[in-house]
Amino acid sequence: MQEEIQALQDNHTWDLIICPFDVKHIGFKWVYSVKFRPDGSLEKYKARLVVLGNRQECGIDYEETFESVAEMTAVRTILALAASQGWSLQQMDIQFDSFLFLRKTSAGIILLLVYVDDIVITGSNTKLIKQLQQHLKASFHMKDLGPLQYFLGLEVQLTPTGTLLHQHKYTQDVISLGGLQSGNSVFTPLVVNLKLRQEERELLSDPSLYWQLVWSLNYLTITHPDISFIVQQVSPFIQVARHLHLAVVHRIIRYLKGTSTQELFFPKRSSLQLVVHSDADWARCTDTRRSVTSWCMFLGNALISWKSKKQDRVSKSSTESEYRAMSSTCSEITWLLGLLGELGFPQLHPTPLHADNTSTIHIAANHVFYERTKHIEVDYHSIRESFDKHEITFPIISTKLQTADIFTKALSRHWHQFLVDKLIVLDPPISI
């Protein structure tokens, strides 16, 4: 606790003032946790001083909030860039908030990614990285942790041919939490054609384990894209969890038991061309008949972004659901194009957005279809603007080769593994 207080004071986190009479004091509390190394051994005990923001009321105590957080897509993008360009990845420890810093000079580029008390530094110039590390140590209360190995519970392994990202230890923790250490593994996370409903058998008498498991599985999707669809399917039942829902969660864990050593691979010297796949499953939800949007995005051969999400309204046709999925995907493409441009890697060619619905592609690319698509809101036609600006193209792809299919439905064992391989999710030992 004293170390935390000293770090906050050294970093000039606050100014002591007399509380104005018209300002409500919100208080603070101590939060304690334990930080482990990648091998599960104890690294240190942590104490964090936090303000009780939950005592504030929007519109009375504040109008808006802002937290600068580097999203996981940005983290994976930076790791993919570093692997492709052969940049070193260094880690430091600090007491701070979350953000992404970028510095460009004539000598090179430096990226500084901060998440609470972890810093990742990478860039094109090793000398500039060393200078930045020395400056940070002189200015803040921190220590040099050397090459990147463990970040936000994610394990990072640097190899001669690329970077591996995984959550082996966390996966084992989830298996233990589910009590399935001795259970048999399965080859797919969900039985084909199984559709979940809210009203399905009796409620769990104590849903707390279900909550913990679903929350943990959501965190595992950071490096396990192959369970994203089914985790999205079981998440809505947090408040009405039933025995069948828990059985499905147990199957996901049994699948993880057989794939616990899988890793995302970001290869060296990979192309930096953004390539995207988009798909949808019409009226997937049996309770609401809403469709599922899915996409996956590659920077060269490195998977950096994916999504499996229920659409926010009912689509009247499969074409409409596919079009909504493409439009959502286009928004993510626009954000990534901006990020890559800021990082100094602008896309020199339009981004191919692969879809397997010919009607959807015609609607997106051909303005004469407008009269037939008035039921699709005008804001979804922003995708046409990106097409007209030559930011994206729409190559048609066979359904059998649609990588995003793994994010829309349960698949057979053979087809599931085929698409997992296309995501470049590796299972060591591998020849890399």
C-alpha positions as CSV (number, residue, x, y, z in Angstrom):
1,M,0.0,0.0,0.0
2,Q,2.8,2.4,0.8
3,E,4.4,1.6,-2.5
4,E,1.2,2.5,-4.3
5,I,0.9,5.8,-2.4
6,Q,4.5,6.6,-3.1
7,A,4.0,5.9,-6.9
8,L,0.9,8.1,-7.0
9,Q,2.8,10.9,-5.3
10,D,5.9,10.6,-7.5
11,N,3.7,10.7,-10.6
12,H,1.9,13.8,-9.4
13,T,-1.4,12.0,-9.8
14,W,-3.4,14.6,-7.7
15,D,-3.3,18.1,-6.1
16,L,-4.5,18.5,-2.5
17,I,-7.1,21.2,-2.2
18,I,-9.9,22.2,0.2
19,C,-13.1,20.6,-1.0
20,P,-15.5,23.3,-2.2
21,F,-18.8,23.5,-0.3
22,D,-20.9,22.7,-3.4
23,V,-18.9,19.7,-4.5
24,K,-19.8,16.2,-3.2
25,H,-17.0,14.1,-1.8
26,I,-17.0,10.6,-3.4
27,G,-14.4,8.8,-1.3
28,F,-12.0,6.0,-2.2
29,K,-11.2,2.4,-1.4
30,W,-8.3,0.0,-1.6
31,V,-8.5,-2.9,-4.1
32,Y,-6.1,-5.9,-3.6
33,S,-5.0,-8.5,-6.1
34,V,-2.3,-11.0,-6.8
35,K,-0.1,-10.8,-10.0
36,F,1.2,-14.1,-11.4
37,R,4.0,-14.9,-13.9
38,P,3.2,-16.8,-17.1
39,D,4.2,-20.1,-15.4
40,G,1.7,-19.5,-12.6
41,S,4.2,-18.5,-9.9
42,L,3.7,-15.5,-7.7
43,E,5.1,-12.2,-9.0
44,K,3.8,-9.7,-6.5
45,Y,0.9,-8.6,-4.3
46,K,-0.8,-5.5,-5.7
47,A,-2.7,-2.8,-3.9
48,R,-4.6,-0.1,-5.9
49,L,-6.2,3.0,-4.6
50,V,-9.4,3.7,-6.5
51,V,-12.0,6.5,-6.3
52,L,-15.7,5.4,-5.8
53,G,-17.0,6.7,-9.1
54,N,-20.1,4.6,-8.6
55,R,-21.3,7.1,-6.1
56,Q,-21.6,9.8,-8.8
57,E,-24.8,10.4,-10.8
58,C,-24.8,11.3,-14.5
59,G,-26.3,14.7,-15.1
60,I,-25.7,15.8,-11.5
61,D,-22.1,15.1,-10.7
62,Y,-20.8,14.9,-14.2
63,E,-21.9,15.3,-17.8
64,E,-19.6,13.0,-19.7
65,T,-16.6,10.7,-19.1
66,F,-13.7,9.7,-21.2
67,E,-11.2,6.9,-20.8
68,S,-8.5,6.4,-23.3
69,V,-8.3,2.7,-23.7
70,A,-6.3,0.8,-26.3
71,E,-8.7,-1.9,-27.6
72,M,-7.7,-5.5,-28.1
73,T,-7.9,-5.0,-31.9
74,A,-5.3,-2.2,-31.6
75,V,-3.1,-4.5,-29.4
76,R,-3.2,-7.3,-31.9
77,T,-2.6,-4.9,-34.8
78,I,0.5,-3.5,-33.1
79,L,1.8,-7.1,-32.4
80,A,1.2,-8.0,-36.0
81,L,3.0,-4.9,-37.2
82,A,6.0,-5.5,-34.9
83,A,6.2,-9.2,-36.0
84,S,6.0,-8.2,-39.7
85,Q,8.6,-5.5,-39.4
86,G,10.9,-7.4,-37.1
87,W,10.6,-4.8,-34.3
88,S,11.6,-5.6,-30.7
89,L,8.9,-5.6,-28.1
90,Q,9.8,-4.3,-24.6
91,Q,7.8,-4.2,-21.4
92,M,7.8,-1.9,-18.4
93,D,5.8,-1.6,-15.2
94,I,4.1,1.7,-14.2
95,Q,1.1,3.0,-12.2
96,F,-1.0,4.8,-14.8
97,D,-4.1,4.7,-17.0
98,S,-4.6,3.3,-20.5
99,F,-3.8,4.8,-23.8
100,L,-1.7,4.4,-27.0
101,F,1.0,6.9,-27.8
102,L,2.8,7.4,-31.2
103,R,5.9,9.3,-32.0
104,K,7.3,9.8,-35.4
105,T,10.8,11.3,-36.1
106,S,13.2,11.3,-39.0
107,A,15.0,8.4,-37.2
108,G,12.0,6.2,-37.0
109,I,8.7,5.5,-35.3
110,I,7.9,4.5,-31.6
111,L,4.6,3.1,-30.3
112,L,3.8,3.2,-26.6
113,L,0.9,1.0,-25.4
114,V,-0.2,1.5,-21.8
115,Y,-2.8,-0.6,-19.9
116,V,-3.0,0.5,-16.2
117,D,0.4,-0.7,-14.9
118,D,1.8,-2.5,-18.0
119,I,3.6,-0.7,-20.8
120,V,4.5,-2.2,-24.2
121,I,7.1,-0.3,-26.3
122,T,7.9,-1.2,-29.9
123,G,9.2,0.7,-33.0
124,S,11.5,0.7,-35.9
125,N,14.6,2.2,-34.0
126,T,16.1,0.3,-31.1
127,K,18.2,3.3,-30.0
128,L,15.0,5.5,-29.7
129,I,13.3,2.7,-27.7
130,K,16.2,2.6,-25.2
131,Q,16.2,6.4,-24.9
132,L,12.4,6.4,-24.2
133,Q,12.8,3.7,-21.6
134,Q,15.5,5.7,-19.8
135,H,13.4,8.9,-20.0
136,L,10.3,7.0,-18.5
137,K,12.3,5.5,-15.7
138,A,13.7,9.0,-14.8
139,S,10.3,10.6,-14.9
140,F,8.0,8.0,-13.4
141,H,8.0,5.3,-10.7
142,M,8.6,2.2,-12.9
143,K,10.9,-0.7,-13.7
144,D,12.1,-2.4,-16.9
145,L,10.7,-5.9,-17.4
146,G,12.7,-6.7,-20.5
147,P,11.3,-8.3,-23.6
148,L,7.5,-8.7,-23.7
149,Q,6.3,-12.0,-22.2
150,Y,3.1,-11.4,-20.3
151,F,0.6,-8.6,-20.9
152,L,-3.0,-8.3,-19.5
153,G,-3.1,-12.0,-18.8
154,L,-1.9,-12.7,-22.4
155,E,1.2,-14.7,-22.9
156,V,3.5,-13.5,-25.7
157,Q,6.2,-15.7,-27.2
158,L,8.7,-14.2,-29.6
159,T,10.2,-16.7,-32.1
160,P,12.6,-16.4,-35.1
161,T,9.6,-16.5,-37.5
162,G,7.0,-14.5,-35.7
163,T,5.1,-13.8,-32.5
164,L,2.7,-16.2,-30.7
165,L,-0.1,-14.9,-28.6
166,H,-2.0,-17.3,-26.2
167,Q,-3.7,-17.8,-22.8
168,H,-2.5,-21.2,-21.8
169,K,-2.5,-20.6,-18.1
170,Y,-5.9,-18.8,-18.1
171,T,-7.4,-21.7,-20.1
172,Q,-6.3,-24.2,-17.5
173,D,-7.8,-21.9,-14.8
174,V,-11.1,-21.9,-16.6
175,I,-11.1,-25.7,-17.0
176,S,-10.4,-26.0,-13.3
177,L,-13.2,-23.5,-12.5
178,G,-15.6,-25.7,-14.5
179,G,-14.5,-28.8,-12.6
180,L,-13.6,-30.5,-15.9
181,Q,-9.9,-31.4,-15.4
182,S,-10.6,-35.1,-15.8
183,G,-13.4,-34.7,-18.4
184,N,-13.1,-35.9,-22.0
185,S,-12.4,-33.3,-24.7
186,V,-14.5,-32.7,-27.8
187,F,-13.7,-31.6,-31.3
188,T,-16.2,-28.7,-31.7
189,P,-17.5,-26.2,-29.2
190,L,-21.2,-26.7,-30.1
191,V,-23.4,-29.4,-31.5
192,V,-24.5,-28.7,-35.1
193,N,-28.1,-27.3,-35.4
194,L,-28.5,-26.8,-31.6
195,K,-30.4,-23.5,-31.0
196,L,-30.7,-22.1,-27.5
197,R,-33.8,-20.6,-26.1
198,Q,-34.6,-18.6,-23.0
199,E,-37.4,-21.0,-22.0
200,E,-35.4,-24.3,-22.0
201,R,-36.0,-26.7,-19.1
202,E,-35.6,-25.5,-15.4
203,L,-33.6,-22.6,-14.1
204,L,-30.4,-23.1,-12.3
205,S,-30.9,-22.8,-8.5
206,D,-27.5,-21.0,-8.3
207,P,-26.4,-19.3,-11.5
208,S,-23.2,-17.8,-10.0
209,L,-20.9,-20.5,-11.6
210,Y,-22.6,-19.9,-15.0
211,W,-21.8,-16.2,-14.7
212,Q,-18.2,-16.8,-13.8
213,L,-17.7,-19.3,-16.6
214,V,-19.3,-17.1,-19.3
215,W,-17.3,-14.0,-18.1
216,S,-14.1,-16.1,-18.3
217,L,-14.9,-17.5,-21.7
218,N,-15.5,-14.0,-23.0
219,Y,-12.0,-13.1,-21.9
220,L,-10.6,-16.2,-23.6
221,T,-12.0,-15.1,-27.0
222,I,-9.2,-12.5,-27.1
223,T,-6.9,-15.4,-28.4
224,H,-9.6,-18.0,-29.1
225,P,-11.6,-16.7,-32.1
226,D,-12.9,-20.2,-32.6
227,I,-15.2,-20.0,-29.6
228,S,-16.5,-16.4,-30.3
229,F,-19.8,-17.5,-31.9
230,I,-20.9,-19.9,-29.1
231,V,-19.8,-17.6,-26.3
232,Q,-21.9,-14.9,-28.0
233,Q,-24.8,-17.4,-28.0
234,V,-24.6,-18.3,-24.3
235,S,-23.9,-14.7,-23.0
236,P,-27.6,-13.5,-23.2
237,F,-28.7,-16.1,-20.7
238,I,-26.8,-14.7,-17.7
239,Q,-30.1,-13.6,-16.0
240,V,-32.1,-16.7,-16.9
241,A,-29.4,-19.4,-17.0
242,R,-30.8,-22.9,-17.2
243,H,-29.3,-26.4,-17.0
244,L,-29.1,-26.8,-20.8
245,H,-27.2,-23.5,-21.0
246,L,-24.7,-24.7,-18.4
247,A,-24.3,-28.0,-20.3
248,V,-23.4,-26.0,-23.4
249,V,-20.9,-24.0,-21.5
250,H,-19.4,-27.2,-20.2
251,R,-19.0,-28.4,-23.8
252,I,-17.1,-25.2,-24.7
253,I,-14.7,-25.9,-21.8
254,R,-14.3,-29.6,-22.9
255,Y,-13.5,-28.2,-26.4
256,L,-10.9,-25.9,-24.8
257,K,-9.4,-28.8,-23.0
258,G,-8.5,-30.4,-26.3
259,T,-7.3,-27.1,-27.8
260,S,-5.7,-25.4,-24.8
261,T,-2.3,-25.1,-26.4
262,Q,-3.6,-23.3,-29.5
263,E,-2.0,-19.9,-30.3
264,L,-2.5,-17.0,-32.6
265,F,0.4,-16.5,-34.9
266,F,1.7,-13.2,-36.3
267,P,4.3,-14.1,-38.9
268,K,7.4,-12.1,-39.7
269,R,7.7,-10.4,-43.1
270,S,3.9,-10.7,-43.6
271,S,2.1,-8.5,-46.1
272,L,0.5,-5.5,-44.5
273,Q,-2.5,-5.5,-46.9
274,L,-5.8,-5.5,-45.0
275,V,-8.1,-8.4,-46.0
276,V,-11.7,-8.8,-44.7
277,H,-14.4,-11.4,-44.7
278,S,-18.0,-10.6,-43.7
279,D,-21.0,-12.9,-43.2
280,A,-24.4,-13.2,-41.5
281,D,-26.8,-15.9,-40.4
282,W,-30.3,-14.8,-41.0
283,A,-32.9,-15.0,-38.1
284,R,-30.4,-17.1,-36.1
285,C,-32.0,-16.2,-32.6
286,T,-35.0,-18.4,-32.0
287,D,-36.3,-16.0,-29.3
288,T,-36.0,-12.7,-31.3
289,R,-35.4,-13.8,-34.9
290,R,-32.5,-11.4,-35.0
291,S,-29.6,-12.3,-37.3
292,V,-25.9,-12.7,-36.4
293,T,-23.3,-10.4,-37.9
294,S,-19.8,-11.7,-38.2
295,W,-16.5,-10.6,-39.7
296,C,-12.8,-11.4,-39.5
297,M,-9.9,-9.1,-40.6
298,F,-6.4,-10.0,-41.5
299,L,-3.3,-7.8,-41.8
300,G,-1.5,-9.9,-44.3
301,N,-1.7,-13.4,-42.8
302,A,-2.2,-12.1,-39.2
303,L,-5.7,-12.2,-37.7
304,I,-6.2,-8.9,-35.9
305,S,-10.0,-8.4,-35.6
306,W,-13.1,-10.5,-35.5
307,K,-16.7,-10.2,-34.4
308,S,-19.7,-12.4,-33.7
309,K,-22.7,-10.3,-32.6
310,K,-26.5,-10.4,-32.7
311,Q,-27.9,-7.6,-34.9
312,D,-29.9,-5.0,-33.0
313,R,-33.1,-5.4,-35.1
314,V,-34.9,-8.0,-37.2
315,S,-34.0,-8.3,-40.9
316,K,-36.8,-9.1,-43.3
317,S,-34.5,-11.2,-45.6
318,S,-31.2,-12.9,-45.7
319,T,-30.0,-10.2,-48.1
320,E,-30.9,-7.5,-45.6
321,S,-29.1,-9.3,-42.8
322,E,-26.0,-9.7,-45.0
323,Y,-26.1,-6.1,-45.9
324,R,-26.3,-5.0,-42.3
325,A,-23.3,-7.2,-41.5
326,M,-21.3,-5.7,-44.4
327,S,-22.1,-2.2,-43.2
328,S,-21.0,-2.9,-39.7
329,T,-17.8,-4.5,-41.1
330,C,-17.2,-1.4,-43.2
331,S,-17.3,0.7,-40.0
332,E,-14.5,-1.4,-38.5
333,I,-12.5,-1.2,-41.7
334,T,-12.7,2.6,-41.7
335,W,-11.4,2.6,-38.1
336,L,-8.6,0.2,-38.9
337,L,-7.6,2.2,-42.0
338,G,-7.4,5.3,-39.8
339,L,-5.3,3.5,-37.2
340,L,-2.9,2.0,-39.8
341,G,-2.5,5.4,-41.5
342,E,-1.7,7.0,-38.1
343,L,0.9,4.3,-37.5
344,G,2.6,5.0,-40.8
345,F,1.2,2.1,-42.8
346,P,-1.5,3.5,-45.0
347,Q,-3.2,1.1,-47.3
348,L,-2.1,1.5,-50.9
349,H,-4.9,-0.5,-52.4
350,P,-8.7,-0.8,-51.6
351,T,-9.5,-3.3,-48.9
352,P,-11.1,-6.4,-50.3
353,L,-14.3,-7.1,-48.3
354,H,-15.2,-10.8,-49.2
355,A,-18.9,-11.7,-49.1
356,D,-20.8,-14.7,-50.4
357,N,-24.2,-13.1,-51.1
358,T,-24.3,-11.7,-54.7
359,S,-27.5,-9.7,-54.1
360,T,-25.9,-7.9,-51.1
361,I,-22.8,-7.0,-53.2
362,H,-25.1,-5.5,-56.0
363,I,-27.0,-3.4,-53.4
364,A,-23.7,-2.1,-51.9
365,A,-22.1,-1.3,-55.3
366,N,-25.0,-0.3,-57.5
367,H,-27.1,2.8,-56.8
368,V,-29.9,1.7,-59.1
369,F,-31.0,-0.8,-56.4
370,Y,-32.0,2.0,-54.1
371,E,-35.7,1.9,-54.8
372,R,-35.8,-1.8,-53.9
373,T,-33.9,-1.3,-50.6
374,K,-35.8,1.6,-48.9
375,H,-36.5,-0.6,-45.9
376,I,-32.8,-0.5,-45.1
377,E,-32.1,2.7,-43.2
378,V,-30.1,5.4,-44.9
379,D,-27.3,5.3,-42.4
380,Y,-26.4,1.8,-43.6
381,H,-25.7,3.2,-47.1
382,S,-22.5,4.7,-45.7
383,I,-20.9,1.6,-47.1
384,R,-21.5,2.9,-50.6
385,E,-19.5,6.0,-49.7
386,S,-16.5,3.9,-48.8
387,F,-16.9,1.9,-52.1
388,D,-17.2,5.1,-54.1
389,K,-14.0,6.5,-52.4
390,H,-12.2,3.3,-53.4
391,E,-11.5,2.3,-49.8
392,I,-13.1,-1.1,-50.3
393,T,-13.9,-3.6,-53.0
394,F,-16.4,-6.5,-53.0
395,P,-14.9,-9.7,-54.4
396,I,-17.4,-12.5,-54.3
397,I,-16.3,-15.6,-52.5
398,S,-17.7,-19.1,-52.4
399,T,-19.6,-20.0,-49.3
400,K,-17.2,-23.0,-48.9
401,L,-14.3,-20.6,-48.6
402,Q,-16.0,-18.0,-46.4
403,T,-13.7,-17.8,-43.3
404,A,-16.3,-15.7,-41.4
405,D,-18.7,-18.6,-41.4
406,I,-17.1,-19.9,-38.2
407,F,-18.4,-16.8,-36.4
408,T,-22.1,-17.3,-37.5
409,K,-23.0,-21.0,-36.7
410,A,-21.9,-24.3,-35.3
411,L,-20.0,-26.4,-37.9
412,S,-19.1,-30.1,-38.4
413,R,-15.8,-31.3,-37.0
414,H,-14.1,-31.3,-40.5
415,W,-15.4,-27.9,-41.5
416,H,-14.7,-26.3,-38.1
417,Q,-11.1,-27.4,-38.2
418,F,-10.7,-26.2,-41.8
419,L,-11.7,-22.7,-40.9
420,V,-9.7,-22.7,-37.7
421,D,-6.6,-23.4,-39.8
422,K,-7.5,-20.5,-42.1
423,L,-7.5,-18.2,-39.0
424,I,-3.9,-19.2,-38.5
425,V,-4.6,-20.6,-35.0
426,L,-1.7,-22.9,-34.4
427,D,-1.3,-25.9,-32.2
428,P,2.4,-26.5,-31.1
429,P,4.7,-28.2,-31.7
430,I,5.0,-26.5,-35.0
431,S,7.8,-25.9,-37.5
432,I,8.0,-22.2,-37.3
